[in-house]
Amino acid sequence: MSIHSRHPTTLALGATLSVALLTSGCSALDNALSGDKVDYKTSGAKTVKLDVPPDLSQLPGQSRYGQVATGAVSATSMARNTAQAEAAVAPGAAVAPNTQGVVKLERQGQNRWLAVALPPEKVWDEAEAFWEEMGFELATNRRDIGLMETSWAENRKKVPEGGIRNLLGRVFEALYDTGERDQYRTRIERAANGTTEVYITHRGMIEEYVDARKEQTTWKTRPSDPGLEAEMLSRLMARLGAPKETVAAARTEAGAAPAAQPADSKTARVASLAANGTSLTVATDFDTAWRRVGLALDRSGFTVENRDRKLGIYEVRLSDTDPQAKKPGFFARLFGSDKSQTEGLSRYRVEVSGESRTQTQVRVTDEKGQAASGDTARRIAKQLADELN
């Protein structure tokens, strides 16, 4: 990770005190009225578009949201289905009627997602508008595979309140920095039961000092925050037309800790890594394993280039070499890098295969579906196992 210097701003604070006093009344009122947990709108220049890192490369995707109809499909039936989908989202129709049952928050342990009774095409449009409303730019916008990823941004609600901050913060916001950045990934899939499933995952970075004089800092990853994921899901619920009571109940439920599992429970350790290091056994059914593997890939930062829920395949893209050993600095990836660094990248598959109601196999293979034995494949499997457990 790259290191940079942080310069003091004490003189600037004193020089601007008189100006800030003129606006302290409005600032205090805003703070009194605001009870939200997140605020990315005021980030301004702190919202940065993140290019694809050199060890993760975009590939042309195929047009699918994940669930593919079984059996033979004719051009006539495809046209009829398209016409029905367009009729369901005809111009002038309500995005989501303000009634119960249109959107629900589903939960399995710490994993949450939305089940929406709307076509994925309509949900996609609303999700795009939602992130723009939240103050983000979309660094990745892949409608063809149902995947969008925001730029990195700062949550200004984490800036400490009180004292001089209340006086100066609204005028010279750039003087205050939380030292944290957030990024969100949204995945939209067409489920087998006709609903649309929406997953939101969080990734975080934190700025830390690397010297005793506290002049040099570096950016490091920090753990994903399930609370922020739940907050964004509840806000998207409201955007999709869920009643206030339903959204409030979802927020309350999201704040509740999942029931603890007994130490000897079979679900205490969900995933077991096999001896070959590139496959693992997940103690659950296929649908649950598919969701959990997808969320694990998203939280781990892998770029999912394509997926096929019917075949149980995720396609990911990253370097053959050890990405931890030769990964460039955070800011080099943040603002882009030489295209030559992206040469030699390979695609891997994560294959999810249900064996029974209580067991699913997950394998990491090469792009042709053949067994992979390299360090990178083992790292993917190990990271999946750690995330699933």
PAGU-17380 format. One line per field, with one value per residue (C-alpha): residue in one letter; z, x, y. Coordinates in Angstrom, 1 decimal, padded with zeros to 4 digits. Each point is the difference from the previous one (the first is absolute). Layout:
N
pake = (A,...);
c3 = (Z,...);
c1 = (X,...);
c2 = (Y,...);
***
This chain:
389
pake = (M,S,I,H,S,R,H,P,T,T,L,A,L,G,A,T,L,S,V,A,L,L,T,S,G,C,S,A,L,D,N,A,L,S,G,D,K,V,D,Y,K,T,S,G,A,K,T,V,K,L,D,V,P,P,D,L,S,Q,L,P,G,Q,S,R,Y,G,Q,V,A,T,G,A,V,S,A,T,S,M,A,R,N,T,A,Q,A,E,A,A,V,A,P,G,A,A,V,A,P,N,T,Q,G,V,V,K,L,E,R,Q,G,Q,N,R,W,L,A,V,A,L,P,P,E,K,V,W,D,E,A,E,A,F,W,E,E,M,G,F,E,L,A,T,N,R,R,D,I,G,L,M,E,T,S,W,A,E,N,R,K,K,V,P,E,G,G,I,R,N,L,L,G,R,V,F,E,A,L,Y,D,T,G,E,R,D,Q,Y,R,T,R,I,E,R,A,A,N,G,T,T,E,V,Y,I,T,H,R,G,M,I,E,E,Y,V,D,A,R,K,E,Q,T,T,W,K,T,R,P,S,D,P,G,L,E,A,E,M,L,S,R,L,M,A,R,L,G,A,P,K,E,T,V,A,A,A,R,T,E,A,G,A,A,P,A,A,Q,P,A,D,S,K,T,A,R,V,A,S,L,A,A,N,G,T,S,L,T,V,A,T,D,F,D,T,A,W,R,R,V,G,L,A,L,D,R,S,G,F,T,V,E,N,R,D,R,K,L,G,I,Y,E,V,R,L,S,D,T,D,P,Q,A,K,K,P,G,F,F,A,R,L,F,G,S,D,K,S,Q,T,E,G,L,S,R,Y,R,V,E,V,S,G,E,S,R,T,Q,T,Q,V,R,V,T,D,E,K,G,Q,A,A,S,G,D,T,A,R,R,I,A,K,Q,L,A,D,E,L,N);
c3 = (000.0,-000.8,002.8,000.1,002.4,002.0,000.6,003.0,-000.5,003.3,-001.5,-002.5,002.9,001.7,-003.1,-000.8,003.5,-000.6,-003.3,001.7,002.8,-002.6,-001.0,003.3,000.6,-003.2,000.8,003.4,-001.4,-002.6,002.6,002.3,-002.8,-001.3,001.5,-002.9,000.3,-003.4,-002.0,-003.3,-001.7,001.6,-001.0,-003.0,-001.4,002.5,-002.3,-002.3,-003.0,000.5,-003.2,-000.2,001.8,-002.2,001.5,-000.8,-003.6,-001.6,-002.7,-002.4,001.8,-001.3,000.4,003.0,003.5,001.2,-000.2,-003.4,-001.0,-000.2,-003.1,-003.7,-000.6,-003.4,-001.5,000.2,003.7,000.7,-001.9,002.0,003.3,-001.0,-000.8,003.3,001.9,-001.8,000.7,003.7,000.1,-002.5,000.2,002.5,002.2,003.6,000.8,003.0,001.4,003.7,001.2,002.0,-001.7,-002.9,001.6,003.0,001.9,000.1,002.5,000.7,002.8,-000.8,-003.7,-001.2,-003.3,-001.5,-001.7,-002.4,-001.9,-003.0,-003.2,000.4,-002.7,002.0,003.2,-001.8,-001.0,003.5,001.5,-002.4,001.1,003.7,-000.1,-001.8,002.7,002.7,-001.5,-001.8,-003.5,-001.5,-000.8,-001.4,-001.7,-001.6,-000.8,-002.1,003.0,002.7,001.8,001.0,002.3,001.5,000.2,003.3,002.2,003.5,002.6,001.4,002.9,001.5,000.4,003.8,000.9,002.6,000.7,-002.8,-002.4,000.3,-000.7,-003.0,-001.4,-002.3,-001.5,-000.3,-000.1,-001.7,003.2,001.7,-001.2,001.6,-001.5,-001.4,-003.4,-000.9,-003.2,-000.7,-002.6,-001.1,-001.6,-001.6,-000.9,-001.4,002.4,-000.9,001.7,-002.3,002.5,-000.2,002.6,000.9,001.9,001.4,001.3,001.7,-000.3,002.1,000.1,002.9,000.1,002.6,001.2,-000.8,002.0,003.6,-001.0,-001.7,-003.2,-002.4,-000.6,-002.1,-001.0,001.1,-000.4,003.0,000.6,-001.8,002.2,000.1,001.7,-003.0,-002.4,002.0,000.0,-003.7,-000.6,002.2,-001.9,-003.3,001.4,000.5,-003.5,-001.4,001.7,003.2,002.7,002.8,002.5,-002.0,-000.4,003.7,000.9,-002.4,001.7,003.4,-001.2,-001.6,003.3,001.8,000.3,-001.6,002.4,001.2,-001.1,002.5,-000.1,-001.2,-002.6,-003.6,-001.2,002.4,-002.8,-003.4,-002.4,000.2,-002.3,-001.7,000.0,-003.6,001.2,-003.0,001.0,003.0,001.4,001.2,002.5,-001.6,-003.1,-003.4,000.1,003.4,-001.1,-003.3,001.9,002.6,-002.6,-002.0,003.1,001.0,-003.4,000.2,003.5,-000.9,-002.9,-002.8,-003.3,-001.1,-003.8,-000.6,001.7,-000.8,002.8,-002.0,-000.5,003.4,-001.4,001.0,-002.3,001.7,-001.4,001.7,-000.5,-000.2,002.2,003.8,000.1,003.6,-000.8,-003.0,000.4,-000.5,002.3,000.8,-001.8,-003.0,-000.3,001.0,-002.9,-002.5,-001.2,-003.1,-002.2,-000.4,003.7,-000.9,-002.6,000.9,002.0,000.3,000.6,002.7,000.6,003.4,-000.6,002.5,-000.2,002.3,001.1,002.5,002.3,002.5,-002.2,-002.9,-001.7,-001.1,-002.3,-001.4,-003.5,-003.0,-002.7,-001.8,003.1,000.5,003.5,001.0,002.4,000.0,002.9,-001.2,-000.2,003.5,001.3,-001.5,001.7,003.3,-000.1,-000.8,002.9,002.4,-001.1,000.1,003.5);
c1 = (000.0,001.3,000.9,-000.6,000.5,-002.7,000.5,-001.4,-002.8,000.0,000.6,-002.8,-002.4,000.8,-000.2,-003.5,-001.6,-001.8,-001.5,-001.2,-001.8,-002.4,-001.2,000.2,-003.8,-000.9,002.6,-001.4,-003.5,001.1,001.8,-003.0,-002.4,002.3,000.0,001.3,002.9,001.4,000.6,002.0,-001.6,002.2,003.2,000.5,003.5,000.4,-002.1,002.6,-000.6,001.9,001.3,000.3,003.2,002.8,-000.6,-003.7,-001.1,-003.4,-001.1,-002.9,-003.0,-003.0,-003.5,-001.4,-001.1,000.8,-003.1,-000.5,-003.1,000.2,-000.9,000.0,-000.6,-001.3,000.3,-003.8,-000.1,002.9,-001.9,-003.1,001.8,001.7,-003.4,-001.4,003.0,-000.4,-003.8,000.8,002.2,-002.0,000.6,-002.2,-000.4,000.9,003.6,-001.2,-003.5,000.0,-001.3,001.3,001.7,001.7,003.4,001.2,003.2,001.3,002.6,002.2,002.4,002.0,-001.0,-002.9,-001.6,-003.2,-002.7,-001.8,-003.2,001.2,001.9,003.8,000.1,-002.2,001.9,003.2,-001.2,-001.1,003.3,001.9,-002.1,000.4,003.8,000.0,-002.4,002.4,002.8,002.0,001.3,-000.1,003.5,-001.4,-003.4,-000.5,-003.7,000.8,001.0,-002.0,003.0,000.7,002.8,000.3,003.0,001.9,-001.6,000.2,-002.8,-000.1,-002.2,003.1,001.6,000.0,-002.6,000.3,002.2,002.0,-001.3,-003.6,001.3,002.2,-001.1,-002.7,002.2,003.4,-001.1,003.3,001.9,-001.6,000.6,-001.2,002.9,-002.4,-001.5,-003.0,-001.0,-003.2,-000.7,-003.5,-001.0,-003.4,-001.2,-003.2,-001.1,-001.6,-003.3,-000.5,001.3,003.1,002.7,002.2,003.3,002.0,003.5,002.5,003.7,002.1,003.4,001.6,002.9,002.7,003.2,003.2,002.5,000.3,-000.1,-003.4,001.0,-000.2,-003.2,-001.1,-003.4,-000.9,-003.1,-002.4,-002.7,-003.3,-002.8,-003.2,-001.7,000.7,-001.2,-003.3,-000.4,000.4,-002.4,-002.7,000.5,-000.4,-003.2,-001.4,001.0,-001.8,-003.2,000.0,-002.3,001.7,-001.0,001.6,003.2,000.1,-000.6,002.8,002.4,-000.9,000.4,003.4,001.3,-000.8,002.8,-000.6,-000.7,003.2,000.7,001.0,003.7,-000.7,-002.5,000.6,-000.5,002.7,002.4,-001.8,002.9,002.8,003.0,001.1,003.5,000.7,-000.5,-002.2,-003.4,-002.2,-003.1,-002.8,-002.5,-003.2,-002.2,000.8,-002.1,001.5,003.5,-000.4,-001.0,002.8,002.7,-001.1,000.0,003.4,001.5,-001.4,001.3,003.4,000.4,000.1,-001.4,-002.8,000.0,-002.9,-002.2,-002.6,-002.2,-001.5,003.5,001.3,003.0,001.6,002.8,002.7,003.0,003.4,003.7,001.8,002.7,-000.4,-002.1,001.0,003.8,000.0,-003.1,000.7,-001.0,-003.6,000.2,001.6,-003.1,-002.3,001.0,000.9,003.3,001.9,-002.0,003.1,-000.5,-003.3,001.6,000.2,-003.2,-002.0,-003.6,-001.1,-003.3,-001.6,-002.4,-002.8,-001.6,-002.8,000.3,-002.9,-002.1,002.8,003.1,001.5,003.3,002.0,003.0,002.4,001.0,001.7,-002.0,-000.7,-001.3,003.1,001.5,002.2,002.9,001.9,000.5,-002.6,-002.7,000.9,-000.2,-003.5,-001.2,001.6,-001.5,-003.4,000.2,001.1,-002.9,-002.6,000.9);
c2 = (000.0,003.5,002.4,003.7,002.9,001.7,003.8,001.9,002.4,001.9,003.5,-000.5,-000.8,003.3,002.0,-001.2,000.1,003.3,-001.2,-003.2,001.8,001.5,-003.4,-001.8,000.5,-001.9,-002.7,-000.6,-000.3,-002.5,-002.1,000.0,-001.1,-002.7,-003.4,-002.1,-002.4,000.9,003.1,-000.2,002.9,002.6,-001.9,002.2,-000.6,-002.9,-002.2,-001.6,-002.2,-003.2,-001.6,-003.8,-001.0,-001.4,-003.5,000.1,000.6,000.5,-002.4,000.3,-001.6,-001.8,001.3,-001.8,000.8,-003.5,-002.1,-001.7,-001.8,-003.8,-002.0,001.1,003.7,001.2,003.5,000.3,-000.8,002.4,002.8,-000.7,000.1,003.3,001.5,-001.1,001.5,003.3,000.0,-000.5,003.1,002.1,003.8,001.7,-003.1,000.2,-001.1,-001.9,000.5,001.0,-003.3,-002.9,-002.9,001.9,-000.1,-002.0,-000.2,-003.6,-001.2,-003.0,000.6,003.1,-000.2,002.2,000.8,001.4,-002.1,002.4,-000.8,002.1,-000.9,000.3,002.6,002.3,-000.7,000.8,003.5,000.7,-001.2,002.3,003.0,-001.1,000.1,003.4,001.3,-001.3,002.1,-002.7,-000.5,-003.4,-001.2,-003.3,-000.1,-003.4,-000.4,-003.0,-002.1,002.0,001.5,003.6,001.3,003.4,002.3,000.3,002.6,001.4,-000.3,003.5,-001.2,-001.5,003.4,000.8,002.7,002.7,003.1,001.5,-002.7,001.3,003.5,-000.7,-003.3,001.3,002.7,-001.8,-003.6,-001.0,000.7,-003.0,-003.5,-003.3,-001.9,-002.6,-000.7,-002.2,-001.8,-001.9,-002.8,-000.7,-003.3,-000.6,-003.4,-001.5,-002.7,-003.3,000.9,003.1,002.6,002.1,-000.4,003.0,-000.3,002.9,-000.6,002.4,000.4,002.4,001.7,001.7,002.5,-000.9,001.7,-001.9,002.1,001.1,003.7,-000.5,001.6,-003.0,-001.9,-003.0,-001.4,-003.5,-002.2,-000.2,-002.6,000.2,001.5,-002.0,003.0,002.3,-002.7,-000.3,003.8,000.2,-002.8,001.6,003.3,-001.7,-001.7,003.4,001.1,-003.1,001.0,-001.9,001.6,001.9,-002.6,-002.8,002.0,000.8,-003.7,-001.0,002.4,-001.3,-003.6,000.9,001.3,-003.3,-002.4,-003.5,-002.8,-001.6,-003.6,-002.7,-000.8,-003.6,001.1,-001.2,003.6,001.4,-000.5,000.3,-000.6,-002.6,000.4,-003.3,-001.4,001.2,003.6,001.0,-001.4,000.1,-001.6,002.3,-001.4,001.4,-000.2,001.3,003.2,001.1,-000.9,001.9,003.2,-000.4,-000.6,003.0,002.2,-001.4,000.8,003.5,000.8,-001.5,002.5,-002.5,001.3,-002.4,000.3,-002.3,-002.5,-002.6,-001.1,-002.9,-001.5,001.2,001.9,003.3,001.2,002.2,001.7,000.6,-000.5,-003.3,001.4,000.5,003.2,000.7,-000.1,002.3,002.1,003.7,002.8,000.9,003.4,-001.6,-002.2,002.8,002.3,-002.7,-001.5,-001.0,-002.4,-002.2,-001.0,-001.7,-002.3,-003.7,000.0,-003.3,-000.9,-002.4,-001.8,-000.5,-002.9,-000.6,-003.5,-001.1,-003.7,-000.1,002.2,000.2,000.0,002.0,-000.3,003.1,-000.3,002.5,-000.9,001.6,001.7,-003.3,-001.7,-002.1,-000.5,002.9,-000.6,003.4,002.3,002.4,-002.7,-001.1,003.5,000.5,-003.2,000.9,003.5,-001.4,-002.5,002.8,002.2,-002.7,-001.0);
***
